[in-house]
Amino acid sequence: MRNDDELAAELRQAEWRKASYSGADGGDCIEVAPLSGDRVGIRDTEQPELAPWVVRGSVFRAFVSGAKDGEFDF
């Protein structure tokens, strides 16, 4: 596992992606970035200066699968 300084450097260099569904204005979205060690960074597009969440890849994949299956629909 990388130390905090290495993780911070990796997050600064990360290639952040957002869903094409988010539209041209870029609001109301999250961005994700693949990280080393099978981790994923997640941040709010409206506040990219805030520290992102970093989760295990398995956690992110389970979330995406649940979203696709409608588990989080209101």
Residue frames relative to the residue before (quaternion, step in Angstrom):
aa qw qx qy qz dx dy dz
M 1.0000 0.0000 0.0000 0.0000 0.00 0.00 0.00
R 0.4431 -0.7020 0.4955 0.2555 3.55 -1.01 0.78
N 0.4951 -0.6406 0.4845 0.3312 3.57 -1.16 0.52
D 0.7354 -0.4487 0.2828 0.4218 3.58 -1.31 0.23
D 0.6524 0.5110 -0.3225 0.4575 3.62 0.96 -0.80
E 0.6574 0.5002 -0.3099 0.4707 3.59 0.98 -0.83
L 0.6446 0.5102 -0.3200 0.4710 3.58 1.00 -0.81
A 0.6414 0.5213 -0.3285 0.4570 3.60 0.93 -0.84
A 0.6525 0.5008 -0.3113 0.4760 3.59 0.97 -0.82
E 0.6477 0.5142 -0.3201 0.4621 3.58 0.97 -0.83
L 0.6539 0.5130 -0.3162 0.4575 3.61 0.98 -0.81
R 0.6321 0.5258 -0.3335 0.4613 3.61 1.04 -0.70
Q 0.7330 0.4079 -0.2192 0.4983 3.59 1.08 -0.71
A 0.4358 0.7371 -0.4364 0.2764 3.59 1.28 -0.19
E 0.3660 -0.6876 0.5844 0.2272 3.53 -1.24 0.60
W 0.1690 -0.8224 0.5408 0.0508 3.54 -0.06 1.37
R 0.0850 -0.7844 0.6142 0.0160 3.55 -1.04 0.89
K 0.0958 -0.7617 0.6350 0.0858 3.53 -1.18 0.60
A 0.6346 -0.5507 0.3865 0.3803 3.53 -1.21 0.48
S 0.5256 -0.6265 0.4724 0.3288 3.56 -1.05 0.72
Y 0.5574 0.6167 -0.3752 0.4102 3.59 1.20 -0.45
S 0.5677 0.6548 -0.3688 0.3361 3.58 1.16 -0.53
G 0.4467 -0.7212 0.4377 0.2980 3.61 1.17 -0.32
A 0.7093 -0.4963 0.3241 0.3814 3.51 -1.35 0.20
D 0.6627 0.5325 -0.3291 0.4111 3.61 0.99 -0.70
G 0.3630 -0.7823 0.4472 0.2370 3.59 1.22 -0.40
G 0.5204 0.6531 -0.4170 0.3589 3.60 1.20 0.05
D 0.8219 0.2702 -0.1936 0.4626 3.53 -1.36 0.26
C 0.5689 0.5901 -0.3783 0.4302 3.57 0.98 0.81
I 0.2600 -0.6841 0.6343 0.2491 3.45 -1.38 0.07
E 0.2464 -0.7197 0.6238 0.1796 3.51 -1.33 0.39
V 0.1649 -0.7729 0.6051 0.0965 3.55 -1.16 0.62
A 0.0720 -0.7786 0.6221 0.0395 3.53 -1.23 0.54
P 0.3880 -0.6943 0.5453 0.2648 3.58 -0.86 0.88
L 0.1285 -0.7900 0.5985 0.0358 3.55 -1.02 0.89
S 0.6559 -0.4936 0.3836 0.4231 3.55 -1.27 0.22
G 0.7897 0.3442 -0.2299 0.4528 3.53 -1.27 0.32
D 0.5230 -0.6514 0.3927 0.3846 3.59 1.18 0.61
R 0.4387 0.6395 -0.4973 0.3889 3.54 0.75 1.16
V 0.2141 -0.7547 0.6089 0.1176 3.55 -1.30 0.44
G 0.2736 -0.7286 0.6061 0.1644 3.55 -1.03 0.90
I 0.0870 -0.7799 0.6196 0.0188 3.56 -1.05 0.83
R 0.0959 0.7994 -0.5881 0.0770 3.60 -0.84 0.96
D 0.5318 -0.6097 0.5024 0.3049 3.52 -1.36 0.45
T 0.4547 -0.7068 0.4668 0.2755 3.61 -0.75 1.00
E 0.6722 0.4999 -0.3053 0.4528 3.59 1.11 -0.56
Q 0.7776 0.2007 -0.1241 0.5828 3.59 1.27 -0.27
P 0.0411 0.8554 -0.5156 0.0295 3.62 0.71 1.02
E 0.5873 0.5889 -0.3716 0.4124 3.59 1.22 -0.30
L 0.5851 0.5681 -0.3756 0.4402 3.60 1.22 -0.33
A 0.6093 -0.5625 0.4111 0.3786 3.55 -1.16 0.55
P 0.3759 -0.7297 0.5193 0.2380 3.60 -0.81 0.91
W 0.4984 -0.5669 0.5400 0.3724 3.50 -1.34 0.19
V 0.1246 -0.7513 0.6413 0.0934 3.54 -1.15 0.63
V 0.0063 -0.8061 0.5892 -0.0548 3.55 -0.68 1.16
R 0.5990 -0.5313 0.4470 0.3989 3.54 -1.27 0.35
G 0.6105 -0.5739 0.4066 0.3641 3.55 -1.12 0.66
S 0.6362 0.5384 -0.3335 0.4406 3.59 1.00 -0.76
V 0.6274 0.5240 -0.3277 0.4738 3.59 1.09 -0.71
F 0.6647 0.4995 -0.3019 0.4664 3.58 0.91 -0.90
R 0.6606 0.5020 -0.3116 0.4632 3.60 0.92 -0.87
A 0.6365 0.5131 -0.3316 0.4707 3.61 1.02 -0.73
F 0.6335 0.5208 -0.3282 0.4687 3.59 1.02 -0.78
V 0.6665 0.4969 -0.3059 0.4639 3.59 0.83 -0.95
S 0.6422 0.5197 -0.3215 0.4627 3.58 0.94 -0.83
G 0.6640 0.5006 -0.2972 0.4693 3.58 0.95 -0.89
A 0.6326 0.5228 -0.3296 0.4667 3.58 1.01 -0.79
K 0.6556 0.5079 -0.3093 0.4653 3.58 0.95 -0.85
D 0.7072 0.4546 -0.2502 0.4802 3.58 1.08 -0.74
G 0.5459 -0.6579 0.3783 0.3550 3.60 1.27 0.02
E 0.3414 0.7796 -0.4749 0.2238 3.61 1.22 0.21
F 0.7636 0.3740 -0.1936 0.4895 3.59 1.08 -0.63
D 0.3756 0.7327 -0.4867 0.2920 3.58 1.25 0.23
F 0.3432 -0.7330 0.5525 0.1991 3.55 -1.04 0.81
